Amino acid sequence: MIVYEATKSEFLKDVFADKLVQHIQDNYETKVGRINESEVRSWDNSMQYMYRVLMDQEIPEDAGVAIEFKIPYTSKRVDMLISGYEKDQRGSVVIVELKQWDKVEKIVGKEAIVKTQFRHGLAETTHPSYQAWSYAALIEDYNENAQKEDLQLYPCAYLHNYIHQKENDPLTDPIYEFYVEKAPVFLKGDAQKLRDFIKRYVHTGDKKKNLYEIEKGRIRPSKSLQDALSKMLKGNREFVMIDDQKVVYETALQLANQALRTKTKEVLVIEGGPGTGKSVLAINLLVEMTKRGLVSQYVTKNAAPRNIYAAKLKQDFRKGHIDNLFKGSGSYIDAPRDEFDCLIVDEAHRLNEKSGMFSHLGENQTKEIMVASKLAIYFIDERQRVTLKDAGSIDEIKRFAEVEGANVTTMKLESQFRCNGSDGYLAWVDDVLQIRETANTHHMGATYDFRVYSDPNELRDVINKLNEKNNKARLVAGYCWNWAKEGKADPNHYDIVLEDTGFAMSWNLDNTATWAIDPESVNEIGCIHTSQGLEFDYVGVIIGGDLVYRDGQVITDPSKRAKTDNSLRGLKKMQKETPEKAAKLADEIIRNTYRTLITRGQKGCFIYCTDKELENYFRERLEKVKYEYEENEFFRPVSEVAEEMGKYDC
């Protein structure tokens, strides 16, 4: 969708007659909706600069000019397109990302991220060159007409208010060199350079033909994107499927074909506990669907799995085209019906009703995803709902499917890849946390390494040692300590201080989106939001004051949660209106949180409890497991196995 399109001569006339902004505003409100005043001012300002740039006789009068092109099935809008033909008569489009910025701070540790001033204050955003380049990449990867017509796309950024700093300019710092080379950045005083850039690629006019091709192009993944994804997945052991994963995989592909052939909406619900390979299967489906030319995306509420799996899939590749395949669950509020062939939802239990910063947008994420896709796949484990806003459930999915007239298929993943393949350990954890009574009161699986530490420093030392082997050991904690704003980028600021132990560490720093796999992350503590949906070889869990043991009962205390934790936001209001419901939900969330943290380790889990009675309770339960094994000559005591693993496995 293009908000405004004209030839160059028409554009210049509209600007000169002071009619351009009104045309843009009228078209925007007709095609998109209401517009805020700041955007109007931005257009008015930026288009005056582009007027001067395009006032050049060597830029063809009948070159196409488009403003505000919304890239289909994304929320991305390209500021300006200029179309024509190169000297060899190949179709060409120059993409211009316009910025009002006058100051920029570089951000080290995050790829292609800068900080600049917005209305609400300083905030991080993507580098302008990256933005322009990524828009070109999206069009190349998904616009069928652009592929068929072999349109050449040339991105750049124009910061007409930004004065170049002679020394150490953060905007052109070497850390951004890769993207600045892909999409040059033009600053205040660079109007002639931008003119030359446009003239280099727009030699003759096209009377808006290439703009029309882009706007009307069918959305399909390009062959180059399909090949790149297949190459990334091939030989990547992180994503090898086995056992019942393959059965679910083939069923999902069959349903995708069925949805396209019969024009009937299909819904696939896949239940699976920790370590059943839900995410591995989801990534394989994403790659295969794309390879088959189907428009697909991997969706999660939590950003951590998206960032991690995108990074693992790319391996050593730079930030690139595949990032658009990974989306947040609030991305489909305004998506047209059946716009996507397939949406693959990981951690579907984390879906919210409303979206946006203040949870006031949209109707229901489960429904919006279903409406937007021909096939919606929901991977779900209802025992991993960990915030009051988590609204994803199997009943909810089925309810919306009935309304939409969709066929529902349900399947289960049973095979365990976490906790050394031990269903026994998962059941034992449920029993110990008193989530549910199980037959595994005294059994957890003989090869799993579970330990209880009285000294958190000793726990940290063990995790550090185990991490040396392959960077797959991490410390996590219940959210009982505030994540101080002033310390979010300071490794010397200690959020978690355990009195009388000498233990002090930071929560995970916010200068990275991939805490779970960054080598330095072993020196920071993760929480439920940075670890859910991910796995390690070994996990050390610090259990805070929100979980204690009294008079034979494991008790939860939501008042001990940190003020910076939003998991229980809205609880106080609920306690006044429906106290019994509030107490039940808060209790469930806290137990589920620790269940999730304690099942992140494939080979072992080590815990430290701030409540000594809870520590003693865990020790007693562990001793009973030990006793049962000693009674059986085929088993060895857990403590003995743990001791050996501690000696030799690191």
C-alpha positions in Angstrom: 0.0 0.0 0.0 1.3 3.4 -1.0 -0.1 6.5 0.7 1.1 9.0 -2.0 2.4 8.5 -5.5 3.3 10.9 -8.3 5.9 11.6 -10.9 8.8 13.8 -9.9 7.3 16.9 -11.6 3.9 16.3 -9.9 5.7 15.9 -6.5 7.6 19.2 -7.0 4.4 21.1 -7.9 2.5 19.7 -4.9 5.4 20.8 -2.6 5.6 24.2 -4.2 1.9 24.8 -3.9 2.0 23.6 -0.3 -0.5 20.8 -1.1 1.7 17.7 -0.6 1.2 17.3 3.2 -2.6 17.7 2.8 -2.6 15.1 0.0 -0.6 12.7 2.2 -2.8 13.3 5.2 -6.1 12.7 3.3 -4.8 9.6 1.7 -3.3 8.3 5.0 -6.6 8.7 6.8 -8.5 7.0 4.0 -6.1 4.0 3.6 -4.6 3.6 7.1 -6.6 5.6 9.7 -6.0 8.5 12.0 -2.6 10.2 12.0 -0.8 12.1 14.8 0.4 15.6 14.4 4.0 14.8 14.9 4.0 12.7 11.7 2.4 15.5 9.8 5.1 17.9 11.0 7.8 15.3 10.0 6.4 15.1 6.5 6.2 18.8 6.1 9.8 19.2 7.3 11.4 16.3 5.4 9.6 16.9 2.1 11.0 20.4 2.0 14.5 18.9 2.0 13.6 16.3 -0.6 12.1 19.0 -2.8 15.5 20.7 -2.9 17.2 17.4 -3.6 14.9 16.5 -6.5 15.1 20.0 -8.0 17.7 18.7 -10.4 17.2 18.6 -14.2 19.2 15.4 -14.5 16.7 13.5 -12.3 14.0 12.6 -14.8 10.7 14.5 -14.6 8.7 11.3 -15.1 10.5 9.3 -12.4 8.1 7.8 -9.9 7.9 9.2 -6.4 6.1 7.4 -3.6 5.7 8.3 0.1 4.8 6.0 2.9 4.9 2.5 1.3 3.7 -0.1 3.8 5.5 -3.4 3.2 2.8 -6.1 3.2 2.4 -8.4 6.2 4.7 -6.2 8.3 4.2 -3.0 10.3 7.1 -1.4 8.3 6.6 1.7 6.3 9.2 3.0 3.8 9.4 6.8 3.9 10.1 7.5 0.2 10.7 5.6 -3.0 12.1 7.0 -6.3 11.7 4.8 -9.3 13.0 4.7 -12.9 15.5 2.8 -15.0 19.3 2.5 -14.9 21.4 3.2 -17.9 21.1 -0.5 -18.9 17.3 -0.2 -18.7 17.0 -2.3 -15.7 14.2 -1.2 -13.4 15.5 0.5 -10.3 14.0 1.9 -7.0 15.9 4.2 -4.6 14.7 3.8 -1.0 15.1 6.8 1.2 14.7 6.5 5.0 14.1 10.1 6.3 15.1 11.1 9.9 14.6 14.3 11.9 17.4 13.3 14.3 20.1 15.7 15.3 21.9 13.5 17.9 22.9 9.9 18.1 24.6 7.7 20.7 26.2 4.4 19.6 25.3 1.2 21.5 28.0 -1.4 21.9 27.1 -5.0 22.3 23.8 -4.9 20.3 24.0 -5.2 16.5 22.9 -2.2 14.5 21.3 -0.4 17.5 21.7 3.3 18.3 20.1 5.6 20.9 18.4 8.9 20.0 15.9 11.5 21.3 12.2 10.8 20.8 9.2 12.7 22.2 9.2 10.5 25.3 13.0 10.8 25.8 16.1 8.9 24.8 15.4 5.4 23.5 17.1 2.6 21.5 16.2 2.1 17.9 17.8 0.5 14.8 20.5 2.4 12.9 19.0 4.3 9.9 21.2 2.4 7.4 20.0 -0.9 8.9 16.4 0.3 8.6 16.7 1.3 4.9 18.7 -1.9 4.1 16.2 -4.2 5.9 13.3 -2.6 4.0 15.0 -3.3 0.7 15.7 -6.9 1.8 12.1 -7.4 2.7 10.9 -6.3 -0.7 13.5 -8.4 -2.4 12.7 -11.5 -0.3 8.9 -11.3 -0.4 7.6 -9.2 -3.4 7.0 -11.6 -6.3 6.9 -8.8 -8.9 10.2 -7.3 -7.7 11.7 -10.8 -8.1 10.2 -11.4 -11.6 11.0 -8.0 -12.9 14.5 -8.1 -11.5 14.0 -4.7 -9.9 17.2 -3.3 -8.4 16.7 -1.7 -5.0 19.1 0.9 -3.6 18.6 1.9 0.0 20.0 5.0 1.8 19.2 7.2 4.8 18.9 11.0 4.9 19.3 12.7 8.3 18.9 16.3 7.1 19.2 17.8 10.6 22.2 15.8 11.7 25.6 17.7 11.7 28.5 15.4 11.0 31.1 15.2 13.8 34.6 15.4 12.5 36.0 13.0 15.1 34.4 9.8 16.4 31.0 10.4 14.9 28.7 7.7 16.5 26.5 7.4 13.4 29.3 6.3 11.2 31.3 4.4 13.9 33.1 1.3 12.5 30.6 -1.0 14.4 28.0 0.1 11.9 30.2 -0.1 8.8 28.6 -3.2 7.4 25.2 -1.5 7.1 26.4 1.9 6.1 28.1 0.3 3.2 24.8 -1.5 2.3 22.8 1.8 2.7 24.8 5.0 2.7 23.8 7.7 5.2 23.5 11.3 4.1 23.6 14.1 6.6 23.0 17.9 6.8 24.8 19.5 3.9 24.8 16.3 1.9 22.0 17.2 -0.5 24.3 17.1 -3.5 25.7 13.7 -2.5 22.1 12.4 -2.2 21.3 13.8 -5.6 24.3 12.0 -7.1 23.2 8.8 -5.5 19.7 9.0 -7.0 21.0 10.0 -10.4 23.4 7.1 -10.4 20.5 4.6 -10.3 17.6 6.6 -11.8 18.8 7.5 -15.3 15.4 7.6 -17.1 11.9 7.9 -15.9 9.3 5.0 -15.6 6.1 7.0 -15.2 5.6 5.2 -11.9 5.6 1.7 -13.5 8.0 0.2 -11.0 6.1 1.6 -8.1 3.0 -0.1 -9.4 4.9 -3.4 -9.7 6.0 -3.2 -6.1 2.6 -2.1 -4.8 0.7 -4.9 -6.6 3.3 -7.6 -6.1 2.1 -10.9 -4.6 3.8 -11.8 -1.4 5.9 -14.9 -1.7 9.3 -15.9 -0.2 12.0 -15.6 -2.8 14.1 -18.5 -4.0 17.2 -16.9 -2.5 15.6 -16.7 0.9 14.5 -20.3 0.7 18.0 -21.4 -0.2 19.5 -19.3 2.5 17.2 -20.8 5.2 17.8 -24.3 4.0 21.6 -23.8 4.1 21.4 -22.4 7.6 19.4 -25.4 8.9 21.4 -28.1 7.0 23.9 -29.7 9.3 22.9 -27.5 12.3 22.6 -30.1 15.1 20.6 -27.7 17.2 17.6 -28.4 15.0 17.7 -32.2 14.4 14.3 -33.8 14.8 13.7 -37.3 16.2 10.8 -39.5 17.3 7.3 -38.0 17.6 8.6 -34.6 16.4 8.8 -36.0 12.9 5.2 -37.3 13.1 3.9 -33.8 14.2 6.1 -32.2 11.5 4.5 -34.3 8.7 1.0 -33.7 10.0 1.6 -29.9 10.1 2.8 -29.9 6.4 -0.2 -32.0 5.4 -2.6 -29.5 7.1 -0.9 -26.6 5.3 -1.5 -28.3 2.0 -5.1 -29.0 3.0 -5.8 -25.4 4.1 -4.5 -24.1 0.7 -6.3 -26.8 -1.3 -9.8 -26.6 0.4 -9.7 -22.9 1.4 -10.6 -24.1 4.9 -8.9 -22.6 8.0 -6.9 -25.2 9.9 -5.7 -25.1 13.5 -3.0 -27.5 15.0 -2.6 -27.7 18.8 0.5 -29.4 20.0 0.9 -30.1 23.7 4.3 -30.8 25.2 6.1 -30.3 28.5 9.6 -29.0 29.1 12.2 -30.4 26.8 9.8 -32.2 24.3 11.4 -30.3 21.4 8.6 -27.8 20.7 10.9 -25.0 19.6 13.1 -27.3 17.5 10.0 -28.5 15.7 8.7 -25.0 15.3 11.9 -23.8 13.6 12.0 -26.8 11.2 8.4 -26.1 10.2 9.2 -22.4 9.7 12.1 -23.3 7.3 10.2 -26.0 5.4 7.0 -23.8 5.0 9.2 -21.0 3.6 11.0 -23.4 1.4 7.7 -24.5 -0.1 6.9 -20.9 -0.9 4.4 -20.4 1.9 4.4 -17.0 3.8 5.2 -18.1 7.4 6.4 -16.6 10.7 7.6 -17.9 14.0 5.6 -16.1 16.8 6.3 -15.8 20.6 5.1 -13.4 23.3 8.5 -13.5 24.9 11.4 -11.9 22.9 14.1 -14.2 24.3 13.2 -17.4 22.2 12.8 -15.3 19.1 16.2 -13.7 19.5 18.0 -16.9 20.5 16.6 -19.2 17.7 17.1 -16.5 15.1 20.7 -16.3 16.2 21.2 -20.1 16.3 19.7 -20.4 12.9 21.9 -17.8 11.4 25.0 -19.0 13.3 27.8 -16.8 12.0 25.6 -14.8 9.6 25.1 -11.1 10.3 21.7 -9.6 11.3 19.8 -10.1 8.2 16.8 -11.1 6.2 15.5 -13.9 8.4 14.8 -11.5 11.3 11.5 -10.7 9.8 10.5 -14.3 10.1 10.4 -13.9 13.9 7.6 -11.8 15.4 6.0 -10.9 18.6 2.5 -12.1 19.4 1.0 -8.6 19.2 2.0 -8.2 15.5 -1.4 -9.3 14.1 -3.9 -6.8 15.4 -4.6 -5.2 12.0 -3.5 -8.1 9.8 -6.0 -8.9 7.0 -7.8 -12.3 7.2 -5.7 -15.2 5.8 -2.8 -12.9 5.0 -0.3 -15.6 6.1 -0.2 -19.2 4.9 1.1 -20.3 8.3 1.8 -18.8 11.7 3.7 -21.0 14.1 3.2 -20.0 17.8 5.7 -21.2 20.3 4.9 -20.9 24.0 1.3 -20.3 23.2 0.4 -20.4 26.9 2.1 -16.9 27.1 -0.3 -15.3 24.6 -2.2 -12.3 26.1 -5.6 -11.0 25.4 -4.6 -7.4 24.6 -1.4 -6.1 23.0 0.7 -3.0 23.4 2.6 -1.3 26.2 -0.6 -0.7 28.2 -2.4 -3.8 27.1 -5.2 -1.9 25.4 -4.8 -2.9 21.7 -6.6 -5.5 19.8 -9.1 -8.1 20.9 -7.3 -11.3 21.7 -3.9 -12.5 20.5 -5.0 -16.1 20.1 -7.9 -15.1 17.9 -5.9 -12.5 15.9 -3.2 -15.1 15.0 -5.9 -17.5 13.9 -7.7 -15.0 11.8 -4.5 -13.8 10.1 -3.4 -17.3 9.0 -4.7 -20.2 6.9 -3.0 -22.6 9.2 -2.3 -21.6 12.9 0.0 -23.9 14.9 0.0 -23.5 18.7 2.7 -25.2 20.8 1.4 -25.1 24.4 2.2 -26.2 27.9 -0.5 -24.8 30.2 1.7 -25.4 33.3 4.1 -22.8 32.0 1.8 -19.8 32.3 3.8 -17.4 34.5 2.1 -14.0 34.5 -1.4 -12.8 35.2 -1.7 -11.7 31.6 -0.9 -15.2 30.2 -4.3 -16.1 28.6 -3.3 -18.9 26.1 -5.1 -22.1 26.7 -6.4 -25.1 24.7 -10.0 -24.3 25.6 -9.5 -20.7 24.3 -8.0 -22.0 21.0 -10.9 -24.4 20.5 -13.4 -21.7 21.3 -12.0 -19.3 18.7 -11.6 -22.1 16.2 -15.3 -22.9 16.5 -16.2 -19.3 15.9 -13.9 -19.2 12.8 -15.2 -22.4 11.4 -11.7 -23.9 11.6 -10.8 -27.6 11.8 -8.9 -28.4 14.9 -6.2 -31.1 15.2 -4.6 -31.9 18.6 -1.3 -33.8 19.1 1.1 -34.4 21.9 4.9 -34.5 22.1 6.1 -37.1 24.7 9.8 -37.6 24.0 12.1 -35.8 26.5 15.3 -34.0 25.4 15.6 -32.1 28.6 16.3 -33.5 32.1 18.2 -36.5 30.5 15.0 -37.8 29.0 13.5 -38.2 32.4 9.7 -37.9 32.6 10.3 -39.0 36.2 12.2 -35.9 37.1 9.4 -33.6 35.7 6.8 -35.5 37.7 9.0 -35.4 40.8 9.3 -31.6 40.5 5.5 -31.3 40.2 5.2 -33.4 43.3 7.9 -31.6 45.3 6.5 -28.2 44.5 3.0 -29.5 45.4 1.6 -28.5 42.0 0.0 -32.0 41.7 0.3 -35.3 43.3 2.2 -37.8 41.2 3.4 -41.4 41.4 7.0 -40.0 41.4 7.1 -39.1 45.1 10.5 -40.7 45.5 11.7 -41.2 41.9 13.3 -38.7 39.5 15.5 -40.8 37.2 18.9 -42.1 38.2 21.0 -40.1 35.8 19.7 -36.6 36.5 22.0 -34.4 38.6 20.0 -32.5 41.2 21.7 -30.8 44.1 20.8 -28.5 47.0 23.4 -25.9 48.1 23.5 -24.0 51.4 26.0 -21.5 50.0 25.1 -19.5 46.9 28.7 -18.7 46.2 29.5 -22.4 46.0 26.5 -22.8 43.6 27.9 -20.0 41.4 31.4 -21.5 41.4 30.0 -24.9 40.2 28.0 -23.2 37.4 31.0 -21.2 36.3 33.1 -24.4 36.1 30.5 -26.3 34.2 30.1 -23.4 31.8 33.7 -23.6 30.7 33.0 -26.8 28.7 30.5 -25.5 26.1 28.9 -22.3 27.5 25.7 -24.1 28.5 25.4 -23.5 32.2 23.5 -20.5 33.6 22.3 -19.0 36.9 18.6 -18.0 37.1 16.5 -16.7 40.0 12.9 -16.1 41.0 11.9 -12.5 40.4 12.3 -11.4 44.0 14.9 -8.6 43.5 14.3 -5.3 41.7 15.9 -4.9 38.3 17.2 -1.4 38.9 17.0 0.9 35.9 20.3 2.7 36.7 22.1 -0.6 36.7 20.7 -2.3 33.6 23.9 -1.7 31.6 26.3 -1.7 34.5 27.9 -5.1 35.4 29.2 -3.6 38.7 25.7 -2.8 39.9 24.5 -5.7 42.0 20.7 -6.3 41.9 20.7 -9.6 43.8 22.4 -9.3 47.2 22.0 -12.2 49.6 22.7 -10.9 53.1 25.3 -12.7 55.3 26.6 -14.8 52.4 28.8 -12.3 50.6 26.9 -13.1 47.4 26.1 -10.3 45.0 25.3 -10.4 41.2 23.5 -8.4 38.5 20.4 -9.4 36.7 21.1 -9.9 33.0 22.2 -6.7 31.4 20.1 -5.1 28.8 22.9 -4.6 26.2 22.2 -7.9 24.6 19.1 -9.7 23.2 20.8 -13.1 23.4 21.6 -13.6 27.1 21.1 -17.3 27.0 24.0 -17.9 24.6 26.4 -15.0 25.2 29.6 -16.2 26.8 29.7 -13.4 29.4 26.2 -14.1 30.6 27.5 -16.7 33.1 28.4 -13.6 35.2 24.8 -12.4 35.2 21.6 -13.9 36.6 18.6 -14.6 34.3 15.0 -14.6 35.2 11.9 -16.4 33.9 11.6 -13.9 31.0 15.1 -14.5 29.6 15.1 -18.3 30.0 11.5 -19.6 29.3 11.4 -21.6 26.1 15.2 -22.1 26.2 17.5 -24.8 27.7 21.0 -25.3 29.1 23.0 -28.3 30.1 23.0 -27.2 33.7 21.0 -24.6 35.5 21.5 -23.1 38.9 18.3 -21.7 40.5 18.1 -19.2 43.3 14.7 -19.5 45.0 13.6 -16.3 46.6 11.2 -15.4 49.4 8.1 -15.9 47.3 8.4 -19.7 47.9 8.8 -21.0 51.4 8.0 -24.2 53.5 5.9 -24.1 56.6 4.2 -26.9 58.6 4.5 -29.5 55.8 3.3 -27.2 53.0 5.1 -25.4 50.2 3.7 -21.9 50.4 3.8 -19.0 48.0 4.0 -15.3 48.9 3.4 -12.9 46.1 4.3 -9.9 48.3 7.9 -11.0 48.0 8.0 -10.5 44.3 10.0 -7.5 43.1 8.2 -4.2 42.3 9.8 -4.2 38.9 8.3 -7.6 38.0 5.1 -7.2 35.9 4.1 -10.9 36.2 1.6 -10.1 38.9 0.6 -6.6 37.8 -3.1 -6.2 38.5 -3.1 -8.6 41.4 -3.9 -5.9 44.1 -7.0 -4.9 42.2 -8.0 -8.5 41.7 -7.5 -9.2 45.4 -10.1 -6.5 46.3 -12.6 -7.7 43.7 -12.2 -11.5 43.8 -9.7 -12.5 46.5 -10.1 -16.2 46.1 -9.4 -16.1 42.4 -6.4 -13.7 43.0 -4.9 -16.0 45.6 -5.3 -19.1 43.3 -3.8 -17.4 40.3 -0.8 -15.9 42.2 -0.1 -19.2 43.7 -0.2 -21.0 40.4 2.0 -18.4 38.7 4.8 -18.6 41.4 4.8 -22.4 41.4 4.8 -22.5 37.6 7.7 -20.0 37.5 9.9 -22.2 39.6 8.7 -25.4 37.8 9.9 -23.7 34.6 13.2 -22.6 36.0 14.0 -25.9 37.6 13.4 -27.7 34.3 15.7 -25.6 32.2 18.7 -28.0 32.6 19.1 -31.0 30.4 21.7 -32.7 32.6 21.3 -31.1 36.0 19.7 -28.5 38.2 21.3 -27.1 41.4 19.3 -24.9 43.8 19.8 -22.4 46.6 16.8 -21.5 48.8 16.7 -18.2 50.7 14.3 -19.9 53.0 16.1 -22.5 55.1 13.0 -24.5 55.8 12.5 -24.9 52.1 16.1 -26.0 51.7 15.7 -28.7 54.4 12.5 -29.8 52.7 14.3 -30.3 49.4 17.1 -32.1 51.1 14.6 -34.5 52.8 12.9 -35.2 49.5 16.3 -35.8 47.9 17.2 -38.2 50.7 14.1 -40.2 50.1 15.1 -40.5 46.4 18.5 -41.6 47.5 17.1 -44.2 49.9 14.9 -45.8 47.2 17.9 -46.1 44.9 20.0 -47.7 47.7 17.2 -50.3 48.2 17.6 -51.3 44.5 20.8 -52.9 43.5 20.4 -51.7 39.9 20.5 -48.1 41.0 23.1 -45.9 42.7 22.5 -43.1 45.1 21.8 -39.7 43.5 24.4 -38.1 45.7 27.0 -40.6 44.5 26.2 -40.0 40.8 26.2 -36.2 41.4 29.6 -36.4 43.0 31.0 -38.2 40.1 29.4 -35.8 37.6 30.8 -32.9 39.6 34.3 -34.5 39.4 34.4 -35.6 35.8 31.7 -33.9 33.7 33.3 -30.4 33.6 
